[in-house]
Amino acid sequence: MDSDSESYDSGFELDPGDIDPSRDNDISPKEVERLKLSKTQDRQRWIVRLQFKQNGEDREGNGFYVNIPHPTHHIILTAGHNLVGVKKEDLKIYQASKKTSPDPAEFYVSTVYQKKYTDERRNPKKATQEQEEADFGAILVKKNFKYPYLGFGFALKLGFDVLDQARFDLTGYKDADDNTGGDDNNDDDENQAPGQSQKEKPKWDAVTSEGKCTACLPNQLEYEMETEKGFSGAPVIMPHKDHDTAVAIHNYGPSNGRKSRGTRINEKLLDEVYGWLQIGFYDKALQASMTSLGPLQERLYLVFTPDSNRAVVRLGYDQEIVTKFDILPAYAPPSNHGFPNDFRYVFRLKPAKGKVPEKRWVLWNAARQTVSLTSSLRDFCFVSLLEDKARRSVELERGRDEKIYYVHVEMKNGQGESTELKELRMRAADLTESDIVLDSLETSEVFFERHKRGKFLFGKIPCMPTVLYKPAIQWEEFDFNLFRFYSG
């Protein structure tokens, strides 16, 4: 098992997004050093040193927190070969920047890599390419709710982007030199759960290697950075939206003519991790409803019909016609961001049968007032979900389907600056009683309006005048702006 690192080369440059345009372009050396130190300290808080017993031997590796939304636990990603065959009581997690050792609540290893270990327990063999790509795992650590967000950012889009020649950093911990005595420059307890004891820890130094991507495969990155044993599980980092973003889990050093390698944090990896952690919403219809009192035939659904790439509103639930989606966390900033809970989600088309279509990502184009499908992730694919807890008063359908959400799209100007939030709305004002008789139940009334905090709309359906609704001003009396993710 390989692992990796190199001494830190001080080539720090201030990200353009961090420069105030009202100031001179020249940044004082003192300010540059301050920003550099802040960046280094944050990385040290987010990276951990792992000690574990494997096949009767004491071994070490790295791992890192990633800011994946989870209600009760922080998430550490690491190499699968750091966890496979390890008992939970034999796994120690050290915050190398402080004297704490959080206990793992649970951990998981990729199914493909777990099978390799099981099949070859008595006859280890070199990992295949598929097994290398699946060499990842995740550890859950109970949250200290004083610090609910922790870790590097992640971005699903980077898992699809071609990153050849991109510049990467790889930061991890190695045994400290006698001269340094290890990093211990932060005594806060954001990683420590309440009641958790502090323990003496071995001393390590944080080491950063810098280099470029030399090969970008669908599930693996290869990069030209010096690495050393013990670095497996460290994050491969690049800037995204001016923030430290993890793009891969380092797991192999140079071998057989290849450079160092890491498993990409992409759709394939996140699907498996989300399955372990029960994160996201799978196989759901988007239903405009604030209540479970009315029958399914009196509710509105967002659907894509076979003859159009644009979404329409359908009145009534039909298992054969309704469109289902997987709704996945797709972007998070790092936890040192001003809004660390600014999570963004994507809607992925869930085909009823057959192979996955090329156009499978929902594009919420609030500028053009359309909802359509696209083959690649674009800015308008990413939405915020704001749960409306005040409206959760009906207790007929307990569980996740009962939660209701606003679906928000962030609007930006030509400079990429956020200007306003728009919310998804649906209505069925154009449907008539004749349409119902003719079973013509779709209407194009999907649109976006500026979001106003606290406003909830549960509109009239004119062709069904007896259906429950919430009174509103005239121009909004037919609108729905709250949605449930309905299993069917």
Buried (B, 14 or more C-beta within 10 A) or exposed (E): BBBBBBEBEEEEEBEEEEEEEEEEEEBEEEEEEEBBEEBBBBBBBBBBBBBBBBEEEEBBBBBBBBBBBBEEBBBBBBBBBBBBBBEEEEBBBBBBBBBBBBBBBEBBBBEBBBBBBEEEEEEEEEBEEEBBBBBBBBBBBBBBEEBBBBBBBBBBBBBBBEBEEBBBBBBBBBEBEEEEEBBBEBEEBBBBBEEBEEEEBBBBBBBBBBBBBBBBEEBBBBBBBBBBBBBBBBBBBBBBBBBBBBBBBBBBBBEEEEBBBBBBBBBBBBBBBBEBBEBBBBEBBBBBBBBBEBEBEBBBBBBBEEEEEBBBBBBBBBEEBBBBBBBBBBBBBBBBBEEBEBBBBBBBBBEEEEEEEEBBBBBBBBEEEBBBBBEEBEBBBBBBBBEBEEBEEEEEBEEEBBBBBBBBBBBEEEEEEEEEBBBBBBBBBEBEEEBBEEEEBBBEBBBBBEBEEEBBBBBBBBBBEEBEBEEBEEEBBBBBBBBBBBBB
